[in-house]
Amino acid sequence: MYPRLSISVLILLISSEIFGLEGAQDIAPKTCVSDGCLRGRSFTSYGGKRYEAYLGVPFAKPPVDKLRFKNPVPVEPWTGDYDASFERSKCVQKNDIWLNPKVEGSEDCLYLNLYKPVTPKNPEKPMAVMVFIHGGGYFSGSASMGEFGPDRLMDTEEVILVVIQYRLGVFGFFSTGDQAATGNFGLKDQSAALRWVQRNIAQFGGDPALVTLLGQSAGGASVQMHMMSPLSKGLFSRAVVMSGSALGFWNQPIKEPLKFAQQQAESVGITAPASMSSEELVDALRQVDAIKLGESIDKLKFWFIYPIAPYHSVIEKHVDNETFISEDPSIVWARGGYHPIPWRTGFVPNEGTFASLAIITNASLVAELNEHSSSYIPRIFGCKENEKSRKMLRERFFPDGTDEHWITDANLNNLQQAFSEAYITYAIAMSVKQYANHETTKNPLDLYYFNFKGNHSHSKFATNSGSDYGVCHSDDLSYLFRSKDLFDDFEPNSPEAAMSEKLVEYYTQFAYDGVTNPTCRKKCEIQEFTNDVNQPFKINSIDGFDQEMVAFWTEIYK
């Protein structure tokens, strides 16, 4: 097939065929940033547009050895060209939500992927920049091109996309509650990546004054946290929170970080951690193998995969230029302590599927949960184990059950509704209401409801089946990104392709204009994406949030 070609040329030609490259001169585009020069790759998108990719770009030193449980440290400049033609490892993680989880990844993981059009639509003007933070409950996820491919956004030839990684689980959120291990390292990694963007994005043709920070699920909660963090002030000019909220019970700061740190130490076999100083405890945990630390998440659960997100933020003692958050974020948000920028947030109908499907599709788990329903169910939803919580939960979701066994065949699917409300929808509703009603808030706000049912659904990764569970948590992502490692490409001229084009335009326009609904206060419009993709947005009032749901969870969390 390739007669008389050298091995190097043969590899080049084969690579061009596999990745859609069209010439040796485009194989290695070069861009120099503050730390040195990057050699990337050229790709042709699914839609036929050319773009450059700079993969595995370091934005901080590898957080290994003495840098484990430390704030991110800027990367040292390099000489020569850095090979940015391939992705680096994901961070150490164990994704219990997907089937057959295992510990994978590396501690050396503070890298980002950057994508830019070869021929921008408006070459005289700097492009808007979109920085995406992946979800995964702070314990899983990556910047993988196979999951967050840039093709749909690159087809617009209008924006630069940056997808970042950050430390997860114990590596990203361990804290002793003092200066020995301040905590919030994963969130600080995200801030470090945003600082890298501010320093360097102009070299790629991007506008540092037009950076939109968007994230989904825990990534969305992270975006809302950045809106309140002094460490991230001025690093982005628009914010998008997709199917997540910093006000969710699962995102509330760990109340006793030192006690949790001691439990963490016990989980990996460290003896008598309560007798150690904070420094000794941190030192001992730095000696533990990364895979063993990653596996230890299982020992911090009370049942099955719960609590889903045992690792999250802590309230730090304030130190200038080092502290991510020094006050409970729910208090900061309620008083309007967020950066004055345009904000967009939204959700899908069946948010709770990411956690509920693993249970309701497994008869033995249902039986086990039912046997301990009065104890496990309140804890799963972040409620106190008292008679009030039990009574309220039973009456709303399990009215036909008994005191000993709440779950019946008739109410089993109500678990999905309970997960949706407790983990996602209620917290979004409260975030929006507090934001819209705050007397000093003059920032624009935009709400969306993604209710489009296509051929792809993330539900298959929790159930290993093709059953229909509606529009599920994360389903909107495959219309914004090309997820070729997860799903087949959309057929040309299909409803899915049309919806993708519409959603991409929705976000691209926001990245440039920040135009939302400036009158959104007590009466906000919700823009709904439905299967009737050729019709205008359906408009509802913000009062479309289930008021009974809001009142229920407000009372139960009091």
KACOR-V225032 format. One record per helix or strand. SS is the DSSP state (alpha for helix, beta for strand). FROM is the first residue (numbers start at 1). LEN is the number of residues. Records with the same first field share a line. If there is no record, write none. Layout:
SS = FROM-LEN  FROM-LEN
This chain:
alpha = 7-13  24-3  65-3  151-4  169-5  185-20  218-11  230-3  249-3  257-11  273-3  278-9  290-11  329-6  353-8  363-9  373-8  387-11  414-24  460-4  477-4  495-19  542-3  547-10
beta = 30-4  36-4  41-4  50-9  81-3  91-1  93-2  103-2  106-1  111-7  127-7  149-1  159-6  206-11  238-5  303-1  306-1  342-7  350-1  445-6  472-1  482-1  517-1  525-5  538-4
